[in-house]
Amino acid sequence: MSDPQFTNTSDPRFTQWMKSPDSGPNEGCLYVSGSADGSGDVALVESEAGPDAPIQVVPRRSWSAFLSGARSGAFDHI
């Protein structure tokens, strides 16, 4: 589910930004977007940085590995 209240225009491949529903309506959210070009890349951006903030783009393989680690509790100590 994308968040129509947030946009980031620094890379046109990423248009469907979403955040965790647990983050609530306040600022300071981490948004993610899948690439619309079929590459599988995933972009991340901090909402407080604004609509033209630089984004961090990671390959799909790296994103999948991160999610797997998060689900298994690999980062729970942080």
PDB file of N, H, CA, C and O in Angstrom:
ATOM      1  N   MET A   1       0.838  -1.169   0.000  1.00  0.00           N
ATOM      2  CA  MET A   1       0.000   0.000   0.000  1.00  0.00           C
ATOM      3  C   MET A   1       0.891   1.244   0.000  1.00  0.00           C
ATOM      4  O   MET A   1       1.732   1.408   0.884  1.00  0.00           O
ATOM      5  N   SER A   2       0.709   2.096  -0.969  1.00  0.00           N
ATOM      6  H   SER A   2       0.026   1.962  -1.687  1.00  0.00           H
ATOM      7  CA  SER A   2       1.531   3.300  -1.041  1.00  0.00           C
ATOM      8  C   SER A   2       0.928   4.398  -0.164  1.00  0.00           C
ATOM      9  O   SER A   2      -0.242   4.346   0.213  1.00  0.00           O
ATOM     10  N   ASP A   3       1.748   5.375   0.144  1.00  0.00           N
ATOM     11  H   ASP A   3       2.699   5.417  -0.162  1.00  0.00           H
ATOM     12  CA  ASP A   3       1.339   6.495   0.984  1.00  0.00           C
ATOM     13  C   ASP A   3       1.242   7.736   0.104  1.00  0.00           C
ATOM     14  O   ASP A   3       2.271   8.301  -0.266  1.00  0.00           O
ATOM     15  N   PRO A   4       0.038   8.174  -0.237  1.00  0.00           N
ATOM     16  CA  PRO A   4      -0.110   9.332  -1.129  1.00  0.00           C
ATOM     17  C   PRO A   4       0.354  10.642  -0.512  1.00  0.00           C
ATOM     18  O   PRO A   4       0.467  11.648  -1.212  1.00  0.00           O
ATOM     19  N   GLN A   5       0.623  10.644   0.788  1.00  0.00           N
ATOM     20  H   GLN A   5       0.531   9.827   1.357  1.00  0.00           H
ATOM     21  CA  GLN A   5       1.066  11.874   1.444  1.00  0.00           C
ATOM     22  C   GLN A   5       2.566  12.092   1.310  1.00  0.00           C
ATOM     23  O   GLN A   5       3.070  13.143   1.707  1.00  0.00           O
ATOM     24  N   PHE A   6       3.298  11.109   0.753  1.00  0.00           N
ATOM     25  H   PHE A   6       2.889  10.255   0.431  1.00  0.00           H
ATOM     26  CA  PHE A   6       4.743  11.245   0.632  1.00  0.00           C
ATOM     27  C   PHE A   6       5.166  11.047  -0.815  1.00  0.00           C
ATOM     28  O   PHE A   6       4.711  10.123  -1.488  1.00  0.00           O
ATOM     29  N   THR A   7       6.032  11.917  -1.278  1.00  0.00           N
ATOM     30  H   THR A   7       6.402  12.668  -0.731  1.00  0.00           H
ATOM     31  CA  THR A   7       6.639  11.756  -2.596  1.00  0.00           C
ATOM     32  C   THR A   7       8.123  12.066  -2.489  1.00  0.00           C
ATOM     33  O   THR A   7       8.542  12.849  -1.637  1.00  0.00           O
ATOM     34  N   ASN A   8       8.899  11.462  -3.339  1.00  0.00           N
ATOM     35  H   ASN A   8       8.559  10.825  -4.031  1.00  0.00           H
ATOM     36  CA  ASN A   8      10.314  11.781  -3.455  1.00  0.00           C
ATOM     37  C   ASN A   8      10.604  11.738  -4.938  1.00  0.00           C
ATOM     38  O   ASN A   8      10.381  10.717  -5.589  1.00  0.00           O
ATOM     39  N   THR A   9      11.096  12.833  -5.474  1.00  0.00           N
ATOM     40  H   THR A   9      11.278  13.662  -4.946  1.00  0.00           H
ATOM     41  CA  THR A   9      11.270  12.954  -6.920  1.00  0.00           C
ATOM     42  C   THR A   9      12.718  12.830  -7.367  1.00  0.00           C
ATOM     43  O   THR A   9      13.037  13.159  -8.510  1.00  0.00           O
ATOM     44  N   SER A  10      13.601  12.362  -6.488  1.00  0.00           N
ATOM     45  H   SER A  10      13.342  12.095  -5.560  1.00  0.00           H
ATOM     46  CA  SER A  10      15.017  12.320  -6.858  1.00  0.00           C
ATOM     47  C   SER A  10      15.350  11.211  -7.854  1.00  0.00           C
ATOM     48  O   SER A  10      16.408  11.259  -8.482  1.00  0.00           O
ATOM     49  N   ASP A  11      14.482  10.219  -8.018  1.00  0.00           N
ATOM     50  H   ASP A  11      13.623  10.180  -7.508  1.00  0.00           H
ATOM     51  CA  ASP A  11      14.685   9.160  -9.012  1.00  0.00           C
ATOM     52  C   ASP A  11      13.317   8.726  -9.519  1.00  0.00           C
ATOM     53  O   ASP A  11      12.529   8.175  -8.749  1.00  0.00           O
ATOM     54  N   PRO A  12      13.016   8.958 -10.783  1.00  0.00           N
ATOM     55  CA  PRO A  12      11.678   8.678 -11.310  1.00  0.00           C
ATOM     56  C   PRO A  12      11.299   7.197 -11.340  1.00  0.00           C
ATOM     57  O   PRO A  12      10.134   6.874 -11.573  1.00  0.00           O
ATOM     58  N   ARG A  13      12.246   6.295 -11.112  1.00  0.00           N
ATOM     59  H   ARG A  13      13.193   6.557 -10.923  1.00  0.00           H
ATOM     60  CA  ARG A  13      11.915   4.864 -11.096  1.00  0.00           C
ATOM     61  C   ARG A  13      11.106   4.481  -9.856  1.00  0.00           C
ATOM     62  O   ARG A  13      10.459   3.434  -9.831  1.00  0.00           O
ATOM     63  N   PHE A  14      11.143   5.331  -8.830  1.00  0.00           N
ATOM     64  H   PHE A  14      11.669   6.182  -8.850  1.00  0.00           H
ATOM     65  CA  PHE A  14      10.506   4.996  -7.559  1.00  0.00           C
ATOM     66  C   PHE A  14       9.369   5.963  -7.284  1.00  0.00           C
ATOM     67  O   PHE A  14       9.600   7.137  -6.994  1.00  0.00           O
ATOM     68  N   THR A  15       8.142   5.472  -7.375  1.00  0.00           N
ATOM     69  H   THR A  15       7.954   4.518  -7.611  1.00  0.00           H
ATOM     70  CA  THR A  15       6.977   6.339  -7.234  1.00  0.00           C
ATOM     71  C   THR A  15       5.971   5.859  -6.196  1.00  0.00           C
ATOM     72  O   THR A  15       5.153   6.650  -5.726  1.00  0.00           O
ATOM     73  N   GLN A  16       6.014   4.600  -5.834  1.00  0.00           N
ATOM     74  H   GLN A  16       6.678   3.958  -6.216  1.00  0.00           H
ATOM     75  CA  GLN A  16       5.040   4.032  -4.890  1.00  0.00           C
ATOM     76  C   GLN A  16       5.680   3.869  -3.518  1.00  0.00           C
ATOM     77  O   GLN A  16       6.039   2.760  -3.123  1.00  0.00           O
ATOM     78  N   TRP A  17       5.820   4.960  -2.802  1.00  0.00           N
ATOM     79  H   TRP A  17       5.528   5.861  -3.123  1.00  0.00           H
ATOM     80  CA  TRP A  17       6.468   4.960  -1.494  1.00  0.00           C
ATOM     81  C   TRP A  17       5.521   4.446  -0.429  1.00  0.00           C
ATOM     82  O   TRP A  17       4.337   4.783  -0.420  1.00  0.00           O
ATOM     83  N   MET A  18       6.058   3.613   0.487  1.00  0.00           N
ATOM     84  H   MET A  18       7.020   3.339   0.480  1.00  0.00           H
ATOM     85  CA  MET A  18       5.255   3.087   1.583  1.00  0.00           C
ATOM     86  C   MET A  18       6.075   3.058   2.857  1.00  0.00           C
ATOM     87  O   MET A  18       7.306   3.073   2.827  1.00  0.00           O
ATOM     88  N   LYS A  19       5.370   3.018   3.974  1.00  0.00           N
ATOM     89  H   LYS A  19       4.371   3.006   3.998  1.00  0.00           H
ATOM     90  CA  LYS A  19       6.004   2.941   5.288  1.00  0.00           C
ATOM     91  C   LYS A  19       5.252   1.919   6.120  1.00  0.00           C
ATOM     92  O   LYS A  19       4.149   1.499   5.770  1.00  0.00           O
ATOM     93  N   SER A  20       5.858   1.531   7.212  1.00  0.00           N
ATOM     94  H   SER A  20       6.754   1.872   7.496  1.00  0.00           H
ATOM     95  CA  SER A  20       5.207   0.597   8.122  1.00  0.00           C
ATOM     96  C   SER A  20       3.976   1.238   8.737  1.00  0.00           C
ATOM     97  O   SER A  20       4.023   2.410   9.111  1.00  0.00           O
ATOM     98  N   PRO A  21       2.883   0.511   8.853  1.00  0.00           N
ATOM     99  CA  PRO A  21       1.713   1.074   9.534  1.00  0.00           C
ATOM    100  C   PRO A  21       1.989   1.338  11.007  1.00  0.00           C
ATOM    101  O   PRO A  21       1.256   2.096  11.642  1.00  0.00           O
ATOM    102  N   ASP A  22       3.032   0.726  11.563  1.00  0.00           N
ATOM    103  H   ASP A  22       3.627   0.109  11.047  1.00  0.00           H
ATOM    104  CA  ASP A  22       3.382   0.947  12.959  1.00  0.00           C
ATOM    105  C   ASP A  22       4.017   2.321  13.193  1.00  0.00           C
ATOM    106  O   ASP A  22       4.121   2.763  14.337  1.00  0.00           O
ATOM    107  N   SER A  23       4.442   2.997  12.126  1.00  0.00           N
ATOM    108  H   SER A  23       4.358   2.638  11.196  1.00  0.00           H
ATOM    109  CA  SER A  23       5.120   4.285  12.303  1.00  0.00           C
ATOM    110  C   SER A  23       4.157   5.431  12.573  1.00  0.00           C
ATOM    111  O   SER A  23       4.591   6.490  13.026  1.00  0.00           O
ATOM    112  N   GLY A  24       2.891   5.259  12.316  1.00  0.00           N
ATOM    113  H   GLY A  24       2.539   4.399  11.948  1.00  0.00           H
ATOM    114  CA  GLY A  24       1.900   6.280  12.631  1.00  0.00           C
ATOM    115  C   GLY A  24       1.976   7.491  11.718  1.00  0.00           C
ATOM    116  O   GLY A  24       2.697   7.471  10.720  1.00  0.00           O
ATOM    117  N   PRO A  25       1.240   8.546  12.049  1.00  0.00           N
ATOM    118  CA  PRO A  25       1.146   9.724  11.172  1.00  0.00           C
ATOM    119  C   PRO A  25       2.268  10.739  11.349  1.00  0.00           C
ATOM    120  O   PRO A  25       2.320  11.716  10.603  1.00  0.00           O
ATOM    121  N   ASN A  26       3.158  10.544  12.303  1.00  0.00           N
ATOM    122  H   ASN A  26       3.115   9.750  12.910  1.00  0.00           H
ATOM    123  CA  ASN A  26       4.198  11.539  12.578  1.00  0.00           C
ATOM    124  C   ASN A  26       5.321  11.488  11.559  1.00  0.00           C
ATOM    125  O   ASN A  26       5.481  10.511  10.827  1.00  0.00           O
ATOM    126  N   GLU A  27       6.100  12.569  11.530  1.00  0.00           N
ATOM    127  H   GLU A  27       5.970  13.363  12.125  1.00  0.00           H
ATOM    128  CA  GLU A  27       7.282  12.627  10.667  1.00  0.00           C
ATOM    129  C   GLU A  27       8.351  11.676  11.200  1.00  0.00           C
ATOM    130  O   GLU A  27       8.200  11.107  12.281  1.00  0.00           O
ATOM    131  N   GLY A  28       9.407  11.510  10.453  1.00  0.00           N
ATOM    132  H   GLY A  28       9.529  11.972   9.575  1.00  0.00           H
ATOM    133  CA  GLY A  28      10.506  10.670  10.883  1.00  0.00           C
ATOM    134  C   GLY A  28      10.325   9.221  10.496  1.00  0.00           C
ATOM    135  O   GLY A  28      10.760   8.324  11.218  1.00  0.00           O
ATOM    136  N   CYS A  29       9.695   8.985   9.381  1.00  0.00           N
ATOM    137  H   CYS A  29       9.342   9.714   8.794  1.00  0.00           H
ATOM    138  CA  CYS A  29       9.434   7.630   8.932  1.00  0.00           C
ATOM    139  C   CYS A  29      10.437   7.225   7.853  1.00  0.00           C
ATOM    140  O   CYS A  29      10.918   8.058   7.086  1.00  0.00           O
ATOM    141  N   LEU A  30      10.734   5.957   7.814  1.00  0.00           N
ATOM    142  H   LEU A  30      10.344   5.280   8.438  1.00  0.00           H
ATOM    143  CA  LEU A  30      11.544   5.414   6.735  1.00  0.00           C
ATOM    144  C   LEU A  30      10.586   4.884   5.676  1.00  0.00           C
ATOM    145  O   LEU A  30       9.738   4.036   5.956  1.00  0.00           O
ATOM    146  N   TYR A  31      10.731   5.390   4.468  1.00  0.00           N
ATOM    147  H   TYR A  31      11.420   6.079   4.240  1.00  0.00           H
ATOM    148  CA  TYR A  31       9.893   4.961   3.351  1.00  0.00           C
ATOM    149  C   TYR A  31      10.688   4.058   2.424  1.00  0.00           C
ATOM    150  O   TYR A  31      11.900   4.213   2.275  1.00  0.00           O
ATOM    151  N   VAL A  32       9.998   3.117   1.808  1.00  0.00           N
ATOM    152  H   VAL A  32       9.013   2.991   1.929  1.00  0.00           H
ATOM    153  CA  VAL A  32      10.610   2.231   0.818  1.00  0.00           C
ATOM    154  C   VAL A  32       9.752   2.234  -0.439  1.00  0.00           C
ATOM    155  O   VAL A  32       8.548   2.487  -0.388  1.00  0.00           O
ATOM    156  N   SER A  33      10.393   1.948  -1.569  1.00  0.00           N
ATOM    157  H   SER A  33      11.371   1.742  -1.611  1.00  0.00           H
ATOM    158  CA  SER A  33       9.682   1.866  -2.840  1.00  0.00           C
ATOM    159  C   SER A  33      10.384   0.862  -3.742  1.00  0.00           C
ATOM    160  O   SER A  33      11.612   0.847  -3.838  1.00  0.00           O
ATOM    161  N   GLY A  34       9.602   0.036  -4.393  1.00  0.00           N
ATOM    162  H   GLY A  34       8.605   0.048  -4.315  1.00  0.00           H
ATOM    163  CA  GLY A  34      10.152  -0.852  -5.409  1.00  0.00           C
ATOM    164  C   GLY A  34      10.291  -0.092  -6.714  1.00  0.00           C
ATOM    165  O   GLY A  34       9.559   0.864  -6.972  1.00  0.00           O
ATOM    166  N   SER A  35      11.227  -0.520  -7.526  1.00  0.00           N
ATOM    167  H   SER A  35      11.822  -1.296  -7.317  1.00  0.00           H
ATOM    168  CA  SER A  35      11.470   0.145  -8.803  1.00  0.00           C
ATOM    169  C   SER A  35      10.381  -0.201  -9.812  1.00  0.00           C
ATOM    170  O   SER A  35       9.925  -1.342  -9.888  1.00  0.00           O
ATOM    171  N   ALA A  36       9.977   0.795 -10.577  1.00  0.00           N
ATOM    172  H   ALA A  36      10.347   1.722 -10.514  1.00  0.00           H
ATOM    173  CA  ALA A  36       8.975   0.594 -11.616  1.00  0.00           C
ATOM    174  C   ALA A  36       9.589   0.118 -12.935  1.00  0.00           C
ATOM    175  O   ALA A  36       8.859  -0.138 -13.893  1.00  0.00           O
ATOM    176  N   ASP A  37      10.921  -0.005 -12.999  1.00  0.00           N
ATOM    177  H   ASP A  37      11.514   0.203 -12.221  1.00  0.00           H
ATOM    178  CA  ASP A  37      11.552  -0.371 -14.266  1.00  0.00           C
ATOM    179  C   ASP A  37      11.820  -1.869 -14.409  1.00  0.00           C
ATOM    180  O   ASP A  37      12.426  -2.294 -15.392  1.00  0.00           O
ATOM    181  N   GLY A  38      11.377  -2.671 -13.442  1.00  0.00           N
ATOM    182  H   GLY A  38      10.884  -2.325 -12.643  1.00  0.00           H
ATOM    183  CA  GLY A  38      11.555  -4.114 -13.536  1.00  0.00           C
ATOM    184  C   GLY A  38      12.901  -4.624 -13.058  1.00  0.00           C
ATOM    185  O   GLY A  38      13.160  -5.826 -13.127  1.00  0.00           O
ATOM    186  N   SER A  39      13.766  -3.739 -12.572  1.00  0.00           N
ATOM    187  H   SER A  39      13.556  -2.763 -12.516  1.00  0.00           H
ATOM    188  CA  SER A  39      15.090  -4.154 -12.136  1.00  0.00           C
ATOM    189  C   SER A  39      15.057  -4.902 -10.805  1.00  0.00           C
ATOM    190  O   SER A  39      15.965  -5.675 -10.501  1.00  0.00           O
ATOM    191  N   GLY A  40      14.017  -4.672 -10.018  1.00  0.00           N
ATOM    192  H   GLY A  40      13.279  -4.043 -10.265  1.00  0.00           H
ATOM    193  CA  GLY A  40      13.937  -5.264  -8.696  1.00  0.00           C
ATOM    194  C   GLY A  40      14.595  -4.425  -7.617  1.00  0.00           C
ATOM    195  O   GLY A  40      14.530  -4.771  -6.437  1.00  0.00           O
ATOM    196  N   ASP A  41      15.230  -3.320  -8.007  1.00  0.00           N
ATOM    197  H   ASP A  41      15.282  -3.039  -8.965  1.00  0.00           H
ATOM    198  CA  ASP A  41      15.866  -2.447  -7.026  1.00  0.00           C
ATOM    199  C   ASP A  41      14.836  -1.910  -6.033  1.00  0.00           C
ATOM    200  O   ASP A  41      13.656  -1.762  -6.352  1.00  0.00           O
ATOM    201  N   VAL A  42      15.309  -1.624  -4.832  1.00  0.00           N
ATOM    202  H   VAL A  42      16.268  -1.744  -4.572  1.00  0.00           H
ATOM    203  CA  VAL A  42      14.469  -1.066  -3.778  1.00  0.00           C
ATOM    204  C   VAL A  42      15.142   0.209  -3.282  1.00  0.00           C
ATOM    205  O   VAL A  42      16.357   0.243  -3.088  1.00  0.00           O
ATOM    206  N   ALA A  43      14.348   1.251  -3.079  1.00  0.00           N
ATOM    207  H   ALA A  43      13.361   1.223  -3.236  1.00  0.00           H
ATOM    208  CA  ALA A  43      14.879   2.527  -2.595  1.00  0.00           C
ATOM    209  C   ALA A  43      14.363   2.794  -1.189  1.00  0.00           C
ATOM    210  O   ALA A  43      13.242   2.427  -0.836  1.00  0.00           O
ATOM    211  N   LEU A  44      15.214   3.446  -0.393  1.00  0.00           N
ATOM    212  H   LEU A  44      16.124   3.744  -0.680  1.00  0.00           H
ATOM    213  CA  LEU A  44      14.857   3.851   0.962  1.00  0.00           C
ATOM    214  C   LEU A  44      15.142   5.339   1.116  1.00  0.00           C
ATOM    215  O   LEU A  44      16.103   5.859   0.550  1.00  0.00           O
ATOM    216  N   VAL A  45      14.299   6.018   1.884  1.00  0.00           N
ATOM    217  H   VAL A  45      13.518   5.596   2.344  1.00  0.00           H
ATOM    218  CA  VAL A  45      14.514   7.439   2.151  1.00  0.00           C
ATOM    219  C   VAL A  45      13.869   7.804   3.483  1.00  0.00           C
ATOM    220  O   VAL A  45      12.833   7.252   3.853  1.00  0.00           O
ATOM    221  N   GLU A  46      14.480   8.723   4.188  1.00  0.00           N
ATOM    222  H   GLU A  46      15.322   9.172   3.888  1.00  0.00           H
ATOM    223  CA  GLU A  46      13.947   9.248   5.448  1.00  0.00           C
ATOM    224  C   GLU A  46      12.996  10.399   5.114  1.00  0.00           C
ATOM    225  O   GLU A  46      13.374  11.325   4.397  1.00  0.00           O
ATOM    226  N   SER A  47      11.778  10.347   5.623  1.00  0.00           N
ATOM    227  H   SER A  47      11.471   9.594   6.205  1.00  0.00           H
ATOM    228  CA  SER A  47      10.767  11.342   5.265  1.00  0.00           C
ATOM    229  C   SER A  47      11.153  12.761   5.668  1.00  0.00           C
ATOM    230  O   SER A  47      10.791  13.712   4.976  1.00  0.00           O
ATOM    231  N   GLU A  48      11.871  12.923   6.761  1.00  0.00           N
ATOM    232  H   GLU A  48      12.165  12.150   7.324  1.00  0.00           H
ATOM    233  CA  GLU A  48      12.242  14.267   7.216  1.00  0.00           C
ATOM    234  C   GLU A  48      13.191  14.972   6.252  1.00  0.00           C
ATOM    235  O   GLU A  48      13.339  16.193   6.308  1.00  0.00           O
ATOM    236  N   ALA A  49      13.832  14.213   5.374  1.00  0.00           N
ATOM    237  H   ALA A  49      13.711  13.221   5.329  1.00  0.00           H
ATOM    238  CA  ALA A  49      14.797  14.794   4.442  1.00  0.00           C
ATOM    239  C   ALA A  49      14.119  15.534   3.295  1.00  0.00           C
ATOM    240  O   ALA A  49      14.777  16.307   2.600  1.00  0.00           O
ATOM    241  N   GLY A  50      12.828  15.321   3.078  1.00  0.00           N
ATOM    242  H   GLY A  50      12.293  14.692   3.643  1.00  0.00           H
ATOM    243  CA  GLY A  50      12.098  16.071   2.065  1.00  0.00           C
ATOM    244  C   GLY A  50      11.941  15.360   0.742  1.00  0.00           C
ATOM    245  O   GLY A  50      12.527  14.300   0.524  1.00  0.00           O
ATOM    246  N   PRO A  51      11.145  15.944  -0.146  1.00  0.00           N
ATOM    247  CA  PRO A  51      10.782  15.295  -1.401  1.00  0.00           C
ATOM    248  C   PRO A  51      11.910  15.174  -2.423  1.00  0.00           C
ATOM    249  O   PRO A  51      11.788  14.396  -3.368  1.00  0.00           O
ATOM    250  N   ASP A  52      12.980  15.906  -2.265  1.00  0.00           N
ATOM    251  H   ASP A  52      13.078  16.538  -1.497  1.00  0.00           H
ATOM    252  CA  ASP A  52      14.096  15.801  -3.208  1.00  0.00           C
ATOM    253  C   ASP A  52      15.352  15.239  -2.547  1.00  0.00           C
ATOM    254  O   ASP A  52      16.454  15.385  -3.075  1.00  0.00           O
ATOM    255  N   ALA A  53      15.186  14.605  -1.403  1.00  0.00           N
ATOM    256  H   ALA A  53      14.290  14.487  -0.974  1.00  0.00           H
ATOM    257  CA  ALA A  53      16.324  14.048  -0.665  1.00  0.00           C
ATOM    258  C   ALA A  53      16.966  12.912  -1.456  1.00  0.00           C
ATOM    259  O   ALA A  53      16.283  12.218  -2.209  1.00  0.00           O
ATOM    260  N   PRO A  54      18.258  12.721  -1.294  1.00  0.00           N
ATOM    261  CA  PRO A  54      18.891  11.575  -1.936  1.00  0.00           C
ATOM    262  C   PRO A  54      18.314  10.282  -1.359  1.00  0.00           C
ATOM    263  O   PRO A  54      17.997  10.207  -0.172  1.00  0.00           O
ATOM    264  N   ILE A  55      18.188   9.301  -2.187  1.00  0.00           N
ATOM    265  H   ILE A  55      18.446   9.362  -3.151  1.00  0.00           H
ATOM    266  CA  ILE A  55      17.672   8.016  -1.745  1.00  0.00           C
ATOM    267  C   ILE A  55      18.787   6.978  -1.769  1.00  0.00           C
ATOM    268  O   ILE A  55      19.772   7.124  -2.493  1.00  0.00           O
ATOM    269  N   GLN A  56      18.624   5.946  -0.983  1.00  0.00           N
ATOM    270  H   GLN A  56      17.824   5.827  -0.395  1.00  0.00           H
ATOM    271  CA  GLN A  56      19.559   4.820  -0.978  1.00  0.00           C
ATOM    272  C   GLN A  56      18.915   3.709  -1.789  1.00  0.00           C
ATOM    273  O   GLN A  56      17.837   3.229  -1.440  1.00  0.00           O
ATOM    274  N   VAL A  57      19.561   3.300  -2.858  1.00  0.00           N
ATOM    275  H   VAL A  57      20.437   3.690  -3.141  1.00  0.00           H
ATOM    276  CA  VAL A  57      19.034   2.235  -3.705  1.00  0.00           C
ATOM    277  C   VAL A  57      19.848   0.970  -3.460  1.00  0.00           C
ATOM    278  O   VAL A  57      21.078   0.992  -3.490  1.00  0.00           O
ATOM    279  N   VAL A  58      19.141  -0.135  -3.217  1.00  0.00           N
ATOM    280  H   VAL A  58      18.142  -0.152  -3.193  1.00  0.00           H
ATOM    281  CA  VAL A  58      19.799  -1.416  -2.998  1.00  0.00           C
ATOM    282  C   VAL A  58      19.232  -2.442  -3.979  1.00  0.00           C
ATOM    283  O   VAL A  58      18.056  -2.383  -4.337  1.00  0.00           O
ATOM    284  N   PRO A  59      20.069  -3.376  -4.406  1.00  0.00           N
ATOM    285  CA  PRO A  59      19.574  -4.432  -5.291  1.00  0.00           C
ATOM    286  C   PRO A  59      18.568  -5.324  -4.566  1.00  0.00           C
ATOM    287  O   PRO A  59      18.611  -5.454  -3.343  1.00  0.00           O
ATOM    288  N   ARG A  60      17.679  -5.925  -5.318  1.00  0.00           N
ATOM    289  H   ARG A  60      17.645  -5.820  -6.312  1.00  0.00           H
ATOM    290  CA  ARG A  60      16.643  -6.793  -4.752  1.00  0.00           C
ATOM    291  C   ARG A  60      17.248  -7.890  -3.874  1.00  0.00           C
ATOM    292  O   ARG A  60      16.704  -8.208  -2.817  1.00  0.00           O
ATOM    293  N   ARG A  61      18.349  -8.456  -4.298  1.00  0.00           N
ATOM    294  H   ARG A  61      18.792  -8.197  -5.157  1.00  0.00           H
ATOM    295  CA  ARG A  61      18.989  -9.534  -3.542  1.00  0.00           C
ATOM    296  C   ARG A  61      19.405  -9.056  -2.144  1.00  0.00           C
ATOM    297  O   ARG A  61      19.211  -9.775  -1.164  1.00  0.00           O
ATOM    298  N   SER A  62      19.965  -7.868  -2.049  1.00  0.00           N
ATOM    299  H   SER A  62      20.122  -7.283  -2.845  1.00  0.00           H
ATOM    300  CA  SER A  62      20.367  -7.313  -0.758  1.00  0.00           C
ATOM    301  C   SER A  62      19.150  -7.023   0.111  1.00  0.00           C
ATOM    302  O   SER A  62      19.162  -7.294   1.312  1.00  0.00           O
ATOM    303  N   TRP A  63      18.105  -6.473  -0.492  1.00  0.00           N
ATOM    304  H   TRP A  63      18.096  -6.253  -1.468  1.00  0.00           H
ATOM    305  CA  TRP A  63      16.876  -6.177   0.252  1.00  0.00           C
ATOM    306  C   TRP A  63      16.272  -7.471   0.800  1.00  0.00           C
ATOM    307  O   TRP A  63      15.848  -7.516   1.955  1.00  0.00           O
ATOM    308  N   SER A  64      16.230  -8.501  -0.005  1.00  0.00           N
ATOM    309  H   SER A  64      16.574  -8.464  -0.944  1.00  0.00           H
ATOM    310  CA  SER A  64      15.679  -9.779   0.434  1.00  0.00           C
ATOM    311  C   SER A  64      16.495 -10.373   1.579  1.00  0.00           C
ATOM    312  O   SER A  64      15.934 -10.927   2.524  1.00  0.00           O
ATOM    313  N   ALA A  65      17.821 -10.258   1.493  1.00  0.00           N
ATOM    314  H   ALA A  65      18.278  -9.808   0.725  1.00  0.00           H
ATOM    315  CA  ALA A  65      18.681 -10.765   2.568  1.00  0.00           C
ATOM    316  C   ALA A  65      18.444  -9.985   3.858  1.00  0.00           C
ATOM    317  O   ALA A  65      18.410 -10.574   4.939  1.00  0.00           O
ATOM    318  N   PHE A  66      18.282  -8.676   3.756  1.00  0.00           N
ATOM    319  H   PHE A  66      18.309  -8.198   2.878  1.00  0.00           H
ATOM    320  CA  PHE A  66      18.002  -7.855   4.930  1.00  0.00           C
ATOM    321  C   PHE A  66      16.677  -8.266   5.574  1.00  0.00           C
ATOM    322  O   PHE A  66      16.605  -8.463   6.787  1.00  0.00           O
ATOM    323  N   LEU A  67      15.636  -8.393   4.760  1.00  0.00           N
ATOM    324  H   LEU A  67      15.694  -8.233   3.775  1.00  0.00           H
ATOM    325  CA  LEU A  67      14.332  -8.772   5.306  1.00  0.00           C
ATOM    326  C   LEU A  67      14.383 -10.148   5.967  1.00  0.00           C
ATOM    327  O   LEU A  67      13.781 -10.356   7.020  1.00  0.00           O
ATOM    328  N   SER A  68      15.088 -11.067   5.361  1.00  0.00           N
ATOM    329  H   SER A  68      15.577 -10.899   4.506  1.00  0.00           H
ATOM    330  CA  SER A  68      15.231 -12.405   5.939  1.00  0.00           C
ATOM    331  C   SER A  68      15.907 -12.325   7.309  1.00  0.00           C
ATOM    332  O   SER A  68      15.470 -12.971   8.261  1.00  0.00           O
ATOM    333  N   GLY A  69      16.966 -11.536   7.403  1.00  0.00           N
ATOM    334  H   GLY A  69      17.321 -11.011   6.630  1.00  0.00           H
ATOM    335  CA  GLY A  69      17.649 -11.356   8.678  1.00  0.00           C
ATOM    336  C   GLY A  69      16.766 -10.704   9.720  1.00  0.00           C
ATOM    337  O   GLY A  69      16.774 -11.101  10.886  1.00  0.00           O
ATOM    338  N   ALA A  70      16.007  -9.709   9.308  1.00  0.00           N
ATOM    339  H   ALA A  70      16.000  -9.387   8.361  1.00  0.00           H
ATOM    340  CA  ALA A  70      15.102  -9.032  10.242  1.00  0.00           C
ATOM    341  C   ALA A  70      14.035  -9.991  10.750  1.00  0.00           C
ATOM    342  O   ALA A  70      13.720 -10.002  11.940  1.00  0.00           O
ATOM    343  N   ARG A  71      13.486 -10.785   9.859  1.00  0.00           N
ATOM    344  H   ARG A  71      13.742 -10.776   8.893  1.00  0.00           H
ATOM    345  CA  ARG A  71      12.452 -11.739  10.260  1.00  0.00           C
ATOM    346  C   ARG A  71      12.997 -12.816  11.198  1.00  0.00           C
ATOM    347  O   ARG A  71      12.275 -13.311  12.064  1.00  0.00           O
ATOM    348  N   SER A  72      14.246 -13.170  11.030  1.00  0.00           N
ATOM    349  H   SER A  72      14.833 -12.767  10.327  1.00  0.00           H
ATOM    350  CA  SER A  72      14.823 -14.243  11.865  1.00  0.00           C
ATOM    351  C   SER A  72      15.364 -13.708  13.190  1.00  0.00           C
ATOM    352  O   SER A  72      15.825 -14.487  14.025  1.00  0.00           O
ATOM    353  N   GLY A  73      15.315 -12.389  13.394  1.00  0.00           N
ATOM    354  H   GLY A  73      14.942 -11.756  12.716  1.00  0.00           H
ATOM    355  CA  GLY A  73      15.790 -11.806  14.641  1.00  0.00           C
ATOM    356  C   GLY A  73      17.260 -11.443  14.653  1.00  0.00           C
ATOM    357  O   GLY A  73      17.808 -11.142  15.714  1.00  0.00           O
ATOM    358  N   ALA A  74      17.914 -11.462  13.502  1.00  0.00           N
ATOM    359  H   ALA A  74      17.469 -11.707  12.640  1.00  0.00           H
ATOM    360  CA  ALA A  74      19.343 -11.194  13.427  1.00  0.00           C
ATOM    361  C   ALA A  74      19.717  -9.797  13.924  1.00  0.00           C
ATOM    362  O   ALA A  74      20.864  -9.572  14.311  1.00  0.00           O
ATOM    363  N   PHE A  75      18.781  -8.867  13.921  1.00  0.00           N
ATOM    364  H   PHE A  75      17.849  -9.050  13.607  1.00  0.00           H
ATOM    365  CA  PHE A  75      19.094  -7.500  14.316  1.00  0.00           C
ATOM    366  C   PHE A  75      18.432  -7.106  15.639  1.00  0.00           C
ATOM    367  O   PHE A  75      18.466  -5.937  16.025  1.00  0.00           O
ATOM    368  N   ASP A  76      17.846  -8.051  16.316  1.00  0.00           N
ATOM    369  H   ASP A  76      17.818  -9.001  16.003  1.00  0.00           H
ATOM    370  CA  ASP A  76      17.108  -7.747  17.554  1.00  0.00           C
ATOM    371  C   ASP A  76      18.001  -7.131  18.631  1.00  0.00           C
ATOM    372  O   ASP A  76      17.493  -6.430  19.507  1.00  0.00           O
ATOM    373  N   HIS A  77      19.276  -7.362  18.595  1.00  0.00           N
ATOM    374  H   HIS A  77      19.689  -7.931  17.884  1.00  0.00           H
ATOM    375  CA  HIS A  77      20.192  -6.828  19.600  1.00  0.00           C
ATOM    376  C   HIS A  77      20.523  -5.352  19.376  1.00  0.00           C
ATOM    377  O   HIS A  77      21.134  -4.716  20.235  1.00  0.00           O
ATOM    378  N   ILE A  78      20.133  -4.819  18.252  1.00  0.00           N
ATOM    379  H   ILE A  78      19.637  -5.335  17.554  1.00  0.00           H
ATOM    380  CA  ILE A  78      20.464  -3.427  17.928  1.00  0.00           C
ATOM    381  C   ILE A  78      19.445  -2.500  18.572  1.00  0.00           C
ATOM    382  O   ILE A  78      19.539  -1.282  18.424  1.00  0.00           O
TER     383      ILE A  78
END
